Amino acid sequence: MPRDHSGLAPLQLDEKEFEQDPHAVYDVLRSEAPVREIIAPGGTKVWLVTRYEDAKSVLTDNRLSKNIEAGQKVIQQNTDGETGMVFASELAAHMMNADPPDHTRLRRQVNKVFTQRAVEKLGPRIEQITTELLDAMEGQDQVDLMRAFAYPLPMAVICELLGVPAGDQERFQGWVPTQLSGGDPESMAQATTALLGYLHELVESKRSQPADDLLTGLVRSSDDGKLNTQELVSMAFLLLVAGNETTVNLIGNGAFALLRHPDQLAALRADRSLLPGAVDELLRYESPVNTSSLRFTTEPIEIDGVVIPEGELVVVALTSANRDESQFPDAGSLDIHRSAGANLSFGHGIHYCVGAQLARLEAQIAFDRLIDRFPHIRLAADPADLRWQPGTALRGLTSLPVSLRAERS
């Protein structure tokens, strides 16, 4: 029997508390209100889905649309004043914000680059970049693992794949996190303008000086009429974000989890055959992506007994689904021997992350080489003092101080 939530006021999330510990909120919602209308940080009203089976269902339900043009109107209708989510249309016309057949056409342009065979060919270069970063950390007592390792590794990999000059990487290091933060609209607008300008420059440089890289291939698709200019720039933005920020958080969150669970770290160090499964468990335990991108209802739909009207925004709490006890017993515990491949950190259905295999490979190489090189690595700060990035879409640490040498007796 459908539950009537019409008399309940939307739940207002406390932005700071939610950023630091979304699990506390999710534990309550999964138990008491697994489909709940909330007001997200920034003032946008959405329906939040927190249970695993409901999440999988929503992620494949074609009654929920991701069409960005129609979605903008729904966002405006569900946003209070001028504080809601900020989107730049030139950065949003990509496959994550499209339904078939546009989604199918857009995804086809990049699928061939992210096949298992193509990704495996990148392994030696990922190992080389990893070694260079670890070499730079040698001789230091302490480092910020985010700045020294977790951030530059995925950045270098995706930039080489796309064909971004190495000297340009620092230009947009601050733009992407700011644009994704959901924070100050003025800062986000400035970051968006800077990103747009840079991406247009980069596209034109590939057009005038083609190279053997993904972005040149996308430019050719644009010139052949398979992508328009807006879609081309948006796709470049998406790949920079998906190929960088998500993997940054996977490495950072994963290292943090292992360092807080020395028994799991010791087990991984003793048996490297556990690495693929360990990466899946680290993805599940502290997902690099907190919530799915927005969807909106094209007709009334019922989820777990709750009827959501047409024209409402729906978000899946991926982090919460990954901690659902009905799918993952003892879900609050880290267990690298667990079979966690069914986690939803990279999504589910047609919008499953195209770069998931690449992210997993980078993480496996990163953790393998890191614990080899620094067998005494440990946290250099109280876990309670560490801070998480602002915003609700992604979940990653701002810094991760670690000691690299053995403790002096």
SVG drawing of the C-alpha trace seen along z (x, -y; Angstrom):
<svg xmlns="http://www.w3.org/2000/svg" viewBox="-2 -36 68 50">
<polyline fill="none" stroke="black" stroke-width="0.4" points="0.0,0.0 1.5,-3.4 2.6,-5.6 1.3,-9.2 4.2,-11.6 2.3,-14.6 1.9,-15.8 5.6,-15.7 7.7,-18.8 10.9,-18.1 13.8,-17.2 16.4,-20.0 19.9,-18.6 22.6,-20.3 25.3,-21.0 28.4,-20.8 27.2,-17.8 26.2,-16.0 29.5,-16.6 31.4,-15.3 29.3,-12.2 26.5,-11.4 26.4,-7.8 24.7,-9.0 21.8,-10.5 21.7,-7.5 21.5,-4.9 18.3,-6.6 16.7,-7.1 17.3,-3.5 15.5,-2.4 12.7,-4.9 12.2,-6.7 14.1,-5.1 12.4,-7.3 12.3,-10.8 11.8,-14.3 14.7,-16.5 16.1,-20.0 19.6,-19.5 22.4,-21.9 21.9,-24.8 18.2,-24.8 17.0,-22.3 14.2,-20.0 14.7,-16.4 13.5,-12.9 16.4,-10.9 16.5,-7.1 18.7,-5.3 18.1,-1.5 20.1,0.8 17.3,2.5 15.4,-0.8 18.6,-2.5 19.2,0.2 15.6,-0.1 15.7,-3.9 19.0,-3.8 17.4,-1.7 13.8,-3.2 13.2,-4.9 10.3,-6.9 13.1,-8.9 14.7,-11.2 18.2,-12.9 17.4,-15.2 19.2,-18.4 17.0,-20.8 13.8,-19.6 15.5,-19.0 16.5,-22.6 12.9,-23.6 12.2,-21.0 15.2,-22.2 14.0,-25.8 10.5,-24.7 12.0,-22.8 14.6,-25.4 14.0,-28.2 15.2,-31.6 18.6,-32.0 20.5,-29.5 19.9,-26.3 22.1,-24.2 24.1,-26.0 24.6,-24.5 26.4,-25.8 24.7,-24.5 27.9,-24.4 29.4,-22.0 26.2,-19.9 25.4,-18.7 27.1,-15.3 26.0,-11.7 25.4,-11.8 22.6,-14.3 21.0,-12.6 18.5,-9.9 18.5,-7.5 18.9,-7.9 21.2,-10.9 22.9,-9.1 23.6,-6.1 25.1,-8.3 27.3,-10.2 28.5,-7.2 29.4,-5.4 32.1,-8.1 34.1,-7.1 33.3,-3.4 36.1,-2.1 38.7,-4.0 37.6,-2.4 37.4,1.3 39.2,3.7 41.9,4.3 42.5,0.6 42.6,-0.1 45.1,2.8 47.5,1.2 47.6,-1.9 48.9,0.2 52.7,-0.3 52.3,-4.1 50.2,-4.2 52.9,-2.2 55.5,-4.6 53.6,-7.7 53.0,-6.0 56.7,-5.2 57.6,-8.8 55.2,-10.1 56.5,-7.7 60.1,-8.6 59.2,-12.2 57.9,-11.2 61.0,-9.3 63.1,-10.9 60.2,-12.8 58.9,-12.1 55.4,-13.2 53.3,-14.1 49.8,-15.0 48.9,-11.9 46.1,-13.7 48.4,-16.4 51.4,-14.2 49.8,-11.1 46.0,-10.7 45.4,-13.8 48.3,-13.9 48.1,-10.2 44.6,-10.3 45.2,-13.8 48.3,-12.8 46.6,-9.6 43.4,-11.3 45.4,-14.3 47.6,-12.0 44.6,-10.1 42.7,-13.2 45.8,-14.9 46.0,-17.8 49.6,-19.3 51.4,-18.5 52.0,-22.2 48.3,-23.0 47.3,-20.6 47.8,-23.2 45.6,-25.7 42.4,-23.8 43.3,-22.1 41.1,-24.4 38.4,-24.9 36.9,-21.5 36.5,-21.0 35.0,-24.5 32.6,-23.9 31.4,-20.7 31.2,-21.9 27.6,-23.2 28.9,-26.1 29.2,-29.8 27.5,-30.7 29.9,-33.5 33.0,-31.2 31.3,-28.5 30.5,-30.9 34.1,-32.1 35.4,-28.5 32.9,-27.7 34.0,-30.6 37.6,-29.7 37.0,-26.0 34.9,-26.9 37.6,-29.2 40.3,-26.6 38.3,-23.8 37.5,-25.8 41.2,-26.7 42.1,-23.0 39.6,-21.9 40.8,-24.5 44.4,-23.4 43.5,-19.8 41.7,-20.9 44.8,-22.8 47.3,-20.3 45.8,-16.8 47.4,-14.1 46.9,-10.5 44.6,-11.2 41.0,-10.9 40.2,-14.6 41.5,-14.7 39.2,-11.8 36.2,-13.6 37.1,-16.7 37.0,-14.5 33.6,-13.2 32.5,-16.8 33.8,-17.7 32.0,-14.7 28.7,-15.8 28.5,-13.1 28.9,-15.7 28.1,-19.4 30.5,-21.9 28.5,-22.1 28.5,-18.4 32.2,-18.2 33.2,-20.7 30.8,-19.1 32.2,-15.6 35.8,-16.9 34.6,-18.3 32.9,-15.1 35.9,-13.0 38.2,-15.3 35.8,-15.1 35.0,-11.4 38.6,-10.5 40.0,-12.6 37.9,-13.5 36.3,-10.1 39.6,-8.3 41.2,-10.8 38.6,-10.1 38.8,-6.3 42.6,-6.4 42.2,-8.9 39.2,-7.3 40.7,-3.8 44.0,-4.7 42.3,-6.4 40.1,-3.3 43.1,-0.9 45.2,-3.1 42.3,-3.1 42.1,0.7 45.6,2.0 44.4,5.6 43.0,5.2 46.1,3.4 48.3,6.2 46.1,8.8 46.4,6.9 50.2,6.5 50.5,10.2 48.4,11.3 48.3,9.1 45.8,11.4 43.3,9.7 43.8,6.4 40.9,6.5 38.4,7.5 39.9,5.1 39.3,2.2 35.7,3.2 35.3,3.3 37.0,-0.1 34.6,-1.5 31.7,-0.1 32.9,-1.1 33.5,-4.8 32.2,-5.6 34.1,-8.3 30.6,-9.4 28.1,-10.2 25.0,-10.8 23.9,-10.1 23.3,-12.9 19.8,-14.3 16.9,-12.5 13.3,-13.8 10.0,-11.9 8.1,-12.0 5.0,-10.5 4.0,-9.5 6.1,-6.6 6.0,-4.5 9.2,-3.6 9.1,-1.4 5.5,-2.4 6.0,-6.1 4.4,-7.8 6.5,-10.5 4.5,-12.9 5.4,-13.8 8.0,-16.7 9.9,-15.9 13.7,-15.5 15.1,-12.2 18.6,-11.4 20.1,-8.0 22.3,-8.0 25.0,-5.6 27.0,-5.8 23.9,-4.7 23.0,-1.9 26.5,-0.6 26.0,-0.4 22.6,1.4 22.8,4.4 20.3,6.4 22.8,6.4 26.1,6.3 25.9,7.9 27.9,6.0 28.1,3.2 29.7,0.7 32.8,2.9 35.7,3.0 36.4,6.5 38.7,6.9 37.7,10.6 34.1,9.6 32.6,10.0 31.7,6.4 31.6,6.2 27.9,5.4 28.5,2.0 26.9,-1.0 29.8,-3.5 30.1,-3.7 26.3,-3.6 24.2,-1.0 22.4,-0.6 23.1,-2.6 24.8,-5.4 27.3,-3.0 30.7,-4.9 32.5,-4.4 35.9,-4.8 35.2,-2.3 37.8,0.2 40.4,-2.5 39.7,-3.8 40.0,-0.3 43.3,0.4 44.7,-2.9 43.6,-2.1 45.1,1.4 48.4,0.1 48.4,-2.8 47.7,-0.7 50.1,2.1 53.0,-0.2 52.3,-2.5 52.3,0.3 55.4,1.8 57.4,-1.5 56.3,-2.6 55.7,0.4 55.5,-1.8 53.0,-4.3 50.4,-5.4 48.1,-8.3 49.7,-11.5 46.5,-13.1 43.5,-12.2 40.9,-10.9 38.3,-13.1 40.3,-16.2 40.3,-15.4 37.8,-17.3 35.8,-16.3 35.3,-18.3 32.3,-20.6 29.3,-19.5 27.1,-16.4 27.8,-14.8 31.3,-13.6 33.0,-12.4 36.7,-12.9 39.1,-14.3 40.6,-17.7 43.9,-16.4 45.3,-13.1 48.5,-13.6 50.6,-10.4 53.9,-9.5 56.1,-7.4 58.8,-6.2 58.8,-3.8 58.0,-5.2 61.0,-6.0 61.2,-4.0"/>
</svg>
